[in-house]
Amino acid sequence: AGEGSFIAELIAIAGARSVVPRSPEGYSRIGKEALLRYNPDIIIDMMQGPPGRLGEDPQAVWRDFPELAAVRNRRIVPVHDDFVLHASQMIAKTAGMFARIFHPEIPAADWEKP
């Protein structure tokens, strides 16, 4: 999800930024070289369906990229919640989820305060 997508906007609301540049559609396919150049600190691996449905372990797949900061620091976060992938009434829940991922040092109860 690149700049201009609703996912990138939620990432910004949660206090981070997408490393993927803007594209007309908001989403881009990026190659290995670009991924290595962007070198994300955290990777949110959004997978549809329940864990194990596709038979892939996101942690194992990303270990092929030990050069990435997110891999070295074990900051690969698999997300299986279908609502995350769609702009819906659950958008605030997605922003809160992202905030907890980016800022684990803040107690979860603090995210619930008005």
Residue, then its C-alpha position, 0 to 999 in steps of 0.5 A: a500500500g503506497e502513499g495515496s491509498f487508504i491503508a497509507e493514510l491509516i498508517a500515517i494516522a497511527g504515527a508511521r508512514s508507508v515507504v512505498p511511493r505514490s502510484p495512480e492506484g495507490y498500490s504497487r508491485i515492487g521488486k526485490e531491489a526496490l524493497l531492499r532500497y526502501n528497507p522498512d522497519i516494520i512489515i505488515d503482511m496482510m493475508q486474507g483468511p485464517p492463518g495457515r489457509l495458504g500454507e505459508d508462514p509469513q515469518a519464514v517467507w520474509r527470512d529470505f530477506p535478512e538485509l531488511a531491518a524488519v526481518r533482522n529485528r523480527r518486526i514482521v506482523p501477519v494480519h489475517d483480519d479481512f476488515v483491514l483490507h477494505a475501507s469500511q465502518m471498521i476503519a477506526k479499528t484498523a487505525g487502532m491496530f496499526a497504532r498498537i503495531f507501530h507503538p507497542e510501548i504504549p499500553a493498549a488501554d491508552w488507545e481506548k481513551p477518548 
